[in-house]
Amino acid sequence: MPSARWNAENLVLFSENHGVEEHLIVTETQEFDWKVWARRHGFLSD
């Protein structure tokens, strides 16, 4: 999820799906262009 304050991405965890006491294991990574997605879904205009 893009950050509104800094040039960074944020990780969002939903506590209903993953307890805060559990460890996270990265199994895969992927680049994602949020601006392209937002334009395609009508959240940004050119």
mmCIF file as Biopython writes it, N, C-alpha, C and O atoms, coordinates in Angstrom:
data_model
#
loop_
_atom_site.group_PDB
_atom_site.id
_atom_site.type_symbol
_atom_site.label_atom_id
_atom_site.label_alt_id
_atom_site.label_comp_id
_atom_site.label_asym_id
_atom_site.label_entity_id
_atom_site.label_seq_id
_atom_site.pdbx_PDB_ins_code
_atom_site.Cartn_x
_atom_site.Cartn_y
_atom_site.Cartn_z
_atom_site.occupancy
_atom_site.B_iso_or_equiv
_atom_site.auth_seq_id
_atom_site.auth_asym_id
_atom_site.pdbx_PDB_model_num
ATOM 1   N N  . MET A ? 1  ? 0.850   -1.162  0.000   1.0 0.0 1  A 1 
ATOM 2   C CA . MET A ? 1  ? 0.000   0.000   0.000   1.0 0.0 1  A 1 
ATOM 3   C C  . MET A ? 1  ? 0.898   1.228   0.000   1.0 0.0 1  A 1 
ATOM 4   O O  . MET A ? 1  ? 1.828   1.295   0.804   1.0 0.0 1  A 1 
ATOM 5   N N  . PRO A ? 2  ? 0.654   2.199   -0.869  1.0 0.0 2  A 1 
ATOM 6   C CA . PRO A ? 2  ? 1.507   3.390   -0.910  1.0 0.0 2  A 1 
ATOM 7   C C  . PRO A ? 2  ? 1.336   4.254   0.332   1.0 0.0 2  A 1 
ATOM 8   O O  . PRO A ? 2  ? 0.262   4.297   0.933   1.0 0.0 2  A 1 
ATOM 9   N N  . SER A ? 3  ? 2.399   4.935   0.702   1.0 0.0 3  A 1 
ATOM 10  C CA . SER A ? 3  ? 2.370   5.837   1.849   1.0 0.0 3  A 1 
ATOM 11  C C  . SER A ? 3  ? 1.969   7.229   1.392   1.0 0.0 3  A 1 
ATOM 12  O O  . SER A ? 3  ? 2.466   7.716   0.377   1.0 0.0 3  A 1 
ATOM 13  N N  . ALA A ? 4  ? 1.076   7.871   2.129   1.0 0.0 4  A 1 
ATOM 14  C CA . ALA A ? 4  ? 0.664   9.242   1.809   1.0 0.0 4  A 1 
ATOM 15  C C  . ALA A ? 4  ? 1.702   10.258  2.270   1.0 0.0 4  A 1 
ATOM 16  O O  . ALA A ? 4  ? 1.728   11.381  1.766   1.0 0.0 4  A 1 
ATOM 17  N N  . ARG A ? 5  ? 2.550   9.888   3.211   1.0 0.0 5  A 1 
ATOM 18  C CA . ARG A ? 5  ? 3.504   10.837  3.800   1.0 0.0 5  A 1 
ATOM 19  C C  . ARG A ? 5  ? 4.914   10.717  3.251   1.0 0.0 5  A 1 
ATOM 20  O O  . ARG A ? 5  ? 5.614   11.721  3.120   1.0 0.0 5  A 1 
ATOM 21  N N  . TRP A ? 6  ? 5.345   9.492   2.924   1.0 0.0 6  A 1 
ATOM 22  C CA . TRP A ? 6  ? 6.725   9.269   2.512   1.0 0.0 6  A 1 
ATOM 23  C C  . TRP A ? 6  ? 6.766   8.484   1.210   1.0 0.0 6  A 1 
ATOM 24  O O  . TRP A ? 6  ? 5.793   7.827   0.839   1.0 0.0 6  A 1 
ATOM 25  N N  . ASN A ? 7  ? 7.883   8.556   0.527   1.0 0.0 7  A 1 
ATOM 26  C CA . ASN A ? 7  ? 8.089   7.788   -0.688  1.0 0.0 7  A 1 
ATOM 27  C C  . ASN A ? 7  ? 8.439   6.357   -0.292  1.0 0.0 7  A 1 
ATOM 28  O O  . ASN A ? 7  ? 9.596   5.943   -0.356  1.0 0.0 7  A 1 
ATOM 29  N N  . ALA A ? 8  ? 7.428   5.621   0.112   1.0 0.0 8  A 1 
ATOM 30  C CA . ALA A ? 8  ? 7.640   4.265   0.607   1.0 0.0 8  A 1 
ATOM 31  C C  . ALA A ? 8  ? 6.367   3.455   0.431   1.0 0.0 8  A 1 
ATOM 32  O O  . ALA A ? 8  ? 5.302   4.003   0.148   1.0 0.0 8  A 1 
ATOM 33  N N  . GLU A ? 9  ? 6.486   2.169   0.599   1.0 0.0 9  A 1 
ATOM 34  C CA . GLU A ? 9  ? 5.340   1.270   0.593   1.0 0.0 9  A 1 
ATOM 35  C C  . GLU A ? 9  ? 5.130   0.778   2.020   1.0 0.0 9  A 1 
ATOM 36  O O  . GLU A ? 9  ? 6.082   0.694   2.796   1.0 0.0 9  A 1 
ATOM 37  N N  . ASN A ? 10 ? 3.908   0.460   2.362   1.0 0.0 10 A 1 
ATOM 38  C CA . ASN A ? 10 ? 3.580   -0.030  3.696   1.0 0.0 10 A 1 
ATOM 39  C C  . ASN A ? 10 ? 3.044   -1.451  3.609   1.0 0.0 10 A 1 
ATOM 40  O O  . ASN A ? 10 ? 2.331   -1.805  2.669   1.0 0.0 10 A 1 
ATOM 41  N N  . LEU A ? 11 ? 3.390   -2.243  4.584   1.0 0.0 11 A 1 
ATOM 42  C CA . LEU A ? 11 ? 2.841   -3.584  4.702   1.0 0.0 11 A 1 
ATOM 43  C C  . LEU A ? 11 ? 1.611   -3.501  5.589   1.0 0.0 11 A 1 
ATOM 44  O O  . LEU A ? 11 ? 1.663   -2.926  6.676   1.0 0.0 11 A 1 
ATOM 45  N N  . VAL A ? 12 ? 0.513   -4.070  5.133   1.0 0.0 12 A 1 
ATOM 46  C CA . VAL A ? 12 ? -0.723  -4.064  5.906   1.0 0.0 12 A 1 
ATOM 47  C C  . VAL A ? 12 ? -1.031  -5.492  6.322   1.0 0.0 12 A 1 
ATOM 48  O O  . VAL A ? 12 ? -1.136  -6.382  5.478   1.0 0.0 12 A 1 
ATOM 49  N N  . LEU A ? 13 ? -1.175  -5.710  7.622   1.0 0.0 13 A 1 
ATOM 50  C CA . LEU A ? 13 ? -1.543  -7.023  8.147   1.0 0.0 13 A 1 
ATOM 51  C C  . LEU A ? 13 ? -2.922  -6.924  8.775   1.0 0.0 13 A 1 
ATOM 52  O O  . LEU A ? 13 ? -3.196  -5.997  9.538   1.0 0.0 13 A 1 
ATOM 53  N N  . PHE A ? 14 ? -3.775  -7.858  8.464   1.0 0.0 14 A 1 
ATOM 54  C CA . PHE A ? 14 ? -5.098  -7.908  9.068   1.0 0.0 14 A 1 
ATOM 55  C C  . PHE A ? 14 ? -5.044  -8.897  10.223  1.0 0.0 14 A 1 
ATOM 56  O O  . PHE A ? 14 ? -4.823  -10.091 10.020  1.0 0.0 14 A 1 
ATOM 57  N N  . SER A ? 15 ? -5.247  -8.394  11.431  1.0 0.0 15 A 1 
ATOM 58  C CA . SER A ? 15 ? -5.077  -9.226  12.624  1.0 0.0 15 A 1 
ATOM 59  C C  . SER A ? 15 ? -6.095  -10.362 12.694  1.0 0.0 15 A 1 
ATOM 60  O O  . SER A ? 15 ? -5.891  -11.326 13.432  1.0 0.0 15 A 1 
ATOM 61  N N  . GLU A ? 16 ? -7.183  -10.264 11.938  1.0 0.0 16 A 1 
ATOM 62  C CA . GLU A ? 16 ? -8.137  -11.371 11.901  1.0 0.0 16 A 1 
ATOM 63  C C  . GLU A ? 16 ? -7.539  -12.581 11.183  1.0 0.0 16 A 1 
ATOM 64  O O  . GLU A ? 16 ? -7.948  -13.718 11.415  1.0 0.0 16 A 1 
ATOM 65  N N  . ASN A ? 17 ? -6.561  -12.317 10.306  1.0 0.0 17 A 1 
ATOM 66  C CA . ASN A ? 17 ? -5.955  -13.387 9.508   1.0 0.0 17 A 1 
ATOM 67  C C  . ASN A ? 17 ? -4.589  -13.822 10.017  1.0 0.0 17 A 1 
ATOM 68  O O  . ASN A ? 17 ? -4.134  -14.925 9.712   1.0 0.0 17 A 1 
ATOM 69  N N  . HIS A ? 18 ? -3.936  -12.971 10.787  1.0 0.0 18 A 1 
ATOM 70  C CA . HIS A ? 18 ? -2.572  -13.267 11.227  1.0 0.0 18 A 1 
ATOM 71  C C  . HIS A ? 18 ? -2.352  -12.632 12.590  1.0 0.0 18 A 1 
ATOM 72  O O  . HIS A ? 18 ? -2.435  -11.411 12.725  1.0 0.0 18 A 1 
ATOM 73  N N  . GLY A ? 19 ? -2.077  -13.431 13.584  1.0 0.0 19 A 1 
ATOM 74  C CA . GLY A ? 19 ? -1.849  -12.913 14.926  1.0 0.0 19 A 1 
ATOM 75  C C  . GLY A ? 19 ? -0.563  -12.111 15.026  1.0 0.0 19 A 1 
ATOM 76  O O  . GLY A ? 19 ? 0.427   -12.437 14.371  1.0 0.0 19 A 1 
ATOM 77  N N  . VAL A ? 20 ? -0.571  -11.065 15.841  1.0 0.0 20 A 1 
ATOM 78  C CA . VAL A ? 20 ? 0.611   -10.214 15.984  1.0 0.0 20 A 1 
ATOM 79  C C  . VAL A ? 20 ? 1.771   -10.950 16.637  1.0 0.0 20 A 1 
ATOM 80  O O  . VAL A ? 20 ? 2.917   -10.521 16.507  1.0 0.0 20 A 1 
ATOM 81  N N  . GLU A ? 21 ? 1.504   -12.044 17.335  1.0 0.0 21 A 1 
ATOM 82  C CA . GLU A ? 21 ? 2.572   -12.808 17.976  1.0 0.0 21 A 1 
ATOM 83  C C  . GLU A ? 21 ? 3.220   -13.816 17.021  1.0 0.0 21 A 1 
ATOM 84  O O  . GLU A ? 21 ? 4.237   -14.419 17.362  1.0 0.0 21 A 1 
ATOM 85  N N  . GLU A ? 22 ? 2.649   -14.001 15.847  1.0 0.0 22 A 1 
ATOM 86  C CA . GLU A ? 22 ? 3.182   -14.943 14.868  1.0 0.0 22 A 1 
ATOM 87  C C  . GLU A ? 22 ? 4.306   -14.310 14.055  1.0 0.0 22 A 1 
ATOM 88  O O  . GLU A ? 22 ? 4.343   -13.092 13.875  1.0 0.0 22 A 1 
ATOM 89  N N  . HIS A ? 23 ? 5.218   -15.143 13.566  1.0 0.0 23 A 1 
ATOM 90  C CA . HIS A ? 23 ? 6.316   -14.679 12.724  1.0 0.0 23 A 1 
ATOM 91  C C  . HIS A ? 23 ? 5.870   -14.633 11.270  1.0 0.0 23 A 1 
ATOM 92  O O  . HIS A ? 23 ? 5.054   -15.443 10.831  1.0 0.0 23 A 1 
ATOM 93  N N  . LEU A ? 24 ? 6.417   -13.675 10.534  1.0 0.0 24 A 1 
ATOM 94  C CA . LEU A ? 24 ? 6.155   -13.583 9.102   1.0 0.0 24 A 1 
ATOM 95  C C  . LEU A ? 24 ? 7.305   -14.214 8.334   1.0 0.0 24 A 1 
ATOM 96  O O  . LEU A ? 24 ? 8.469   -14.033 8.692   1.0 0.0 24 A 1 
ATOM 97  N N  . ILE A ? 25 ? 6.988   -14.939 7.301   1.0 0.0 25 A 1 
ATOM 98  C CA . ILE A ? 25 ? 7.993   -15.544 6.438   1.0 0.0 25 A 1 
ATOM 99  C C  . ILE A ? 25 ? 7.715   -15.082 5.012   1.0 0.0 25 A 1 
ATOM 100 O O  . ILE A ? 25 ? 6.635   -15.332 4.478   1.0 0.0 25 A 1 
ATOM 101 N N  . VAL A ? 26 ? 8.675   -14.417 4.399   1.0 0.0 26 A 1 
ATOM 102 C CA . VAL A ? 26 ? 8.527   -13.963 3.019   1.0 0.0 26 A 1 
ATOM 103 C C  . VAL A ? 26 ? 8.720   -15.164 2.108   1.0 0.0 26 A 1 
ATOM 104 O O  . VAL A ? 26 ? 9.776   -15.796 2.115   1.0 0.0 26 A 1 
ATOM 105 N N  . THR A ? 27 ? 7.702   -15.474 1.329   1.0 0.0 27 A 1 
ATOM 106 C CA . THR A ? 27 ? 7.795   -16.604 0.405   1.0 0.0 27 A 1 
ATOM 107 C C  . THR A ? 27 ? 7.890   -16.156 -1.044  1.0 0.0 27 A 1 
ATOM 108 O O  . THR A ? 27 ? 8.288   -16.930 -1.915  1.0 0.0 27 A 1 
ATOM 109 N N  . GLU A ? 28 ? 7.521   -14.893 -1.305  1.0 0.0 28 A 1 
ATOM 110 C CA . GLU A ? 28 ? 7.541   -14.390 -2.673  1.0 0.0 28 A 1 
ATOM 111 C C  . GLU A ? 28 ? 7.479   -12.870 -2.626  1.0 0.0 28 A 1 
ATOM 112 O O  . GLU A ? 28 ? 6.861   -12.300 -1.727  1.0 0.0 28 A 1 
ATOM 113 N N  . THR A ? 29 ? 8.107   -12.219 -3.578  1.0 0.0 29 A 1 
ATOM 114 C CA . THR A ? 29 ? 8.002   -10.766 -3.702  1.0 0.0 29 A 1 
ATOM 115 C C  . THR A ? 29 ? 7.668   -10.432 -5.145  1.0 0.0 29 A 1 
ATOM 116 O O  . THR A ? 29 ? 7.940   -11.205 -6.064  1.0 0.0 29 A 1 
ATOM 117 N N  . GLN A ? 30 ? 7.070   -9.258  -5.320  1.0 0.0 30 A 1 
ATOM 118 C CA . GLN A ? 30 ? 6.700   -8.830  -6.663  1.0 0.0 30 A 1 
ATOM 119 C C  . GLN A ? 30 ? 6.565   -7.318  -6.670  1.0 0.0 30 A 1 
ATOM 120 O O  . GLN A ? 30 ? 5.994   -6.736  -5.747  1.0 0.0 30 A 1 
ATOM 121 N N  . GLU A ? 31 ? 7.091   -6.677  -7.714  1.0 0.0 31 A 1 
ATOM 122 C CA . GLU A ? 31 ? 6.908   -5.241  -7.897  1.0 0.0 31 A 1 
ATOM 123 C C  . GLU A ? 31 ? 5.470   -4.991  -8.323  1.0 0.0 31 A 1 
ATOM 124 O O  . GLU A ? 31 ? 4.883   -5.778  -9.065  1.0 0.0 31 A 1 
ATOM 125 N N  . PHE A ? 32 ? 4.910   -3.884  -7.843  1.0 0.0 32 A 1 
ATOM 126 C CA . PHE A ? 32 ? 3.539   -3.540  -8.207  1.0 0.0 32 A 1 
ATOM 127 C C  . PHE A ? 32 ? 3.455   -2.043  -8.396  1.0 0.0 32 A 1 
ATOM 128 O O  . PHE A ? 32 ? 3.896   -1.280  -7.536  1.0 0.0 32 A 1 
ATOM 129 N N  . ASP A ? 33 ? 2.896   -1.613  -9.509  1.0 0.0 33 A 1 
ATOM 130 C CA . ASP A ? 33 ? 2.770   -0.190  -9.804  1.0 0.0 33 A 1 
ATOM 131 C C  . ASP A ? 33 ? 1.374   0.278   -9.402  1.0 0.0 33 A 1 
ATOM 132 O O  . ASP A ? 33 ? 0.405   0.067   -10.131 1.0 0.0 33 A 1 
ATOM 133 N N  . TRP A ? 34 ? 1.283   0.913   -8.237  1.0 0.0 34 A 1 
ATOM 134 C CA . TRP A ? 34 ? -0.010  1.362   -7.714  1.0 0.0 34 A 1 
ATOM 135 C C  . TRP A ? 34 ? -0.646  2.427   -8.590  1.0 0.0 34 A 1 
ATOM 136 O O  . TRP A ? 34 ? -1.871  2.480   -8.698  1.0 0.0 34 A 1 
ATOM 137 N N  . LYS A ? 35 ? 0.157   3.278   -9.216  1.0 0.0 35 A 1 
ATOM 138 C CA . LYS A ? 35 ? -0.410  4.330   -10.068 1.0 0.0 35 A 1 
ATOM 139 C C  . LYS A ? 35 ? -1.089  3.735   -11.297 1.0 0.0 35 A 1 
ATOM 140 O O  . LYS A ? 35 ? -2.166  4.188   -11.683 1.0 0.0 35 A 1 
ATOM 141 N N  . VAL A ? 36 ? -0.484  2.735   -11.913 1.0 0.0 36 A 1 
ATOM 142 C CA . VAL A ? 36 ? -1.104  2.069   -13.060 1.0 0.0 36 A 1 
ATOM 143 C C  . VAL A ? 36 ? -2.419  1.429   -12.629 1.0 0.0 36 A 1 
ATOM 144 O O  . VAL A ? 36 ? -3.433  1.575   -13.311 1.0 0.0 36 A 1 
ATOM 145 N N  . TRP A ? 37 ? -2.408  0.727   -11.508 1.0 0.0 37 A 1 
ATOM 146 C CA . TRP A ? 37 ? -3.623  0.091   -10.992 1.0 0.0 37 A 1 
ATOM 147 C C  . TRP A ? 37 ? -4.707  1.134   -10.723 1.0 0.0 37 A 1 
ATOM 148 O O  . TRP A ? 37 ? -5.866  0.935   -11.087 1.0 0.0 37 A 1 
ATOM 149 N N  . ALA A ? 38 ? -4.328  2.248   -10.085 1.0 0.0 38 A 1 
ATOM 150 C CA . ALA A ? 38 ? -5.297  3.293   -9.747  1.0 0.0 38 A 1 
ATOM 151 C C  . ALA A ? 38 ? -5.900  3.917   -11.003 1.0 0.0 38 A 1 
ATOM 152 O O  . ALA A ? 38 ? -7.095  4.208   -11.032 1.0 0.0 38 A 1 
ATOM 153 N N  . ARG A ? 39 ? -5.096  4.124   -12.032 1.0 0.0 39 A 1 
ATOM 154 C CA . ARG A ? 39 ? -5.621  4.674   -13.290 1.0 0.0 39 A 1 
ATOM 155 C C  . ARG A ? 39 ? -6.597  3.698   -13.944 1.0 0.0 39 A 1 
ATOM 156 O O  . ARG A ? 39 ? -7.660  4.099   -14.418 1.0 0.0 39 A 1 
ATOM 157 N N  . ARG A ? 40 ? -6.236  2.435   -13.966 1.0 0.0 40 A 1 
ATOM 158 C CA . ARG A ? 40 ? -7.103  1.418   -14.581 1.0 0.0 40 A 1 
ATOM 159 C C  . ARG A ? 40 ? -8.444  1.294   -13.862 1.0 0.0 40 A 1 
ATOM 160 O O  . ARG A ? 40 ? -9.454  0.944   -14.472 1.0 0.0 40 A 1 
ATOM 161 N N  . HIS A ? 41 ? -8.447  1.580   -12.580 1.0 0.0 41 A 1 
ATOM 162 C CA . HIS A ? 41 ? -9.669  1.430   -11.788 1.0 0.0 41 A 1 
ATOM 163 C C  . HIS A ? 41 ? -10.365 2.760   -11.500 1.0 0.0 41 A 1 
ATOM 164 O O  . HIS A ? 41 ? -11.278 2.819   -10.677 1.0 0.0 41 A 1 
ATOM 165 N N  . GLY A ? 42 ? -9.933  3.825   -12.178 1.0 0.0 42 A 1 
ATOM 166 C CA . GLY A ? 42 ? -10.624 5.105   -12.081 1.0 0.0 42 A 1 
ATOM 167 C C  . GLY A ? 42 ? -10.330 5.934   -10.848 1.0 0.0 42 A 1 
ATOM 168 O O  . GLY A ? 42 ? -11.062 6.881   -10.561 1.0 0.0 42 A 1 
ATOM 169 N N  . PHE A ? 43 ? -9.272  5.605   -10.105 1.0 0.0 43 A 1 
ATOM 170 C CA . PHE A ? 43 ? -8.924  6.372   -8.913  1.0 0.0 43 A 1 
ATOM 171 C C  . PHE A ? 43 ? -8.014  7.555   -9.229  1.0 0.0 43 A 1 
ATOM 172 O O  . PHE A ? 43 ? -7.951  8.511   -8.457  1.0 0.0 43 A 1 
ATOM 173 N N  . LEU A ? 44 ? -7.311  7.496   -10.356 1.0 0.0 44 A 1 
ATOM 174 C CA . LEU A ? 44 ? -6.450  8.587   -10.819 1.0 0.0 44 A 1 
ATOM 175 C C  . LEU A ? 44 ? -6.791  8.900   -12.265 1.0 0.0 44 A 1 
ATOM 176 O O  . LEU A ? 44 ? -7.170  8.017   -13.035 1.0 0.0 44 A 1 
ATOM 177 N N  . SER A ? 45 ? -6.651  10.157  -12.619 1.0 0.0 45 A 1 
ATOM 178 C CA . SER A ? 45 ? -6.819  10.533  -14.022 1.0 0.0 45 A 1 
ATOM 179 C C  . SER A ? 45 ? -5.512  11.135  -14.518 1.0 0.0 45 A 1 
ATOM 180 O O  . SER A ? 45 ? -4.715  11.636  -13.725 1.0 0.0 45 A 1 
ATOM 181 N N  . ASP A ? 46 ? -5.295  11.090  -15.804 1.0 0.0 46 A 1 
ATOM 182 C CA . ASP A ? 46 ? -4.052  11.615  -16.384 1.0 0.0 46 A 1 
ATOM 183 C C  . ASP A ? 46 ? -4.044  13.110  -16.453 1.0 0.0 46 A 1 
ATOM 184 O O  . ASP A ? 46 ? -3.069  13.702  -16.916 1.0 0.0 46 A 1 
#
